[in-house]
Amino acid sequence: YAAIYAHRETLKVSPDDETARRSTVASSLKFAETFPDHEHAAVVLGAAADDLYEMKDVILARESARKLIERYPNAAAPVRRSAWIVVAHSSFDLADYPNAEQAYTRVLVMTSEDEQSRLALVENLARIDGRFHAAASRFGTRSIAIRPFGSVTVQGRRAPSNSATARPD
């Protein structure tokens, strides 16, 4: 853990050093894999997921955030919330709208009504519906209705819930 801490301190001094950032992320991921039971493993993995998303490595960012969520369900709420945000944004960027919807829903459950970021999260969730509508139009489907957290109906036929939209737990 001391090595991870040293890497993070280096980033504070040189935040634009891409080589240092990549080294920090690589060390963090290795630490979380090697010492999954360490008291700081969830925080280290979460910081790596955040960095990966900032570095535009959305696939590995989402994978790392999901790993955190699965391995550390009892991690501190801010750590879990941050991981869900990475999953949501990464899924949206990858056009994986059902998973993005599920993740944004989870984040909103963990976000207080008066938190400043809440509006942006709600707007992102609303944009997902727009993306579904755009995809339907692009593929020649004119009749599509999307109900929040429900199923999708295309030309009068209900699609299975797992094929079109994710439902929150």
Disulfide bonds with the S-S distance in Angstrom:
none
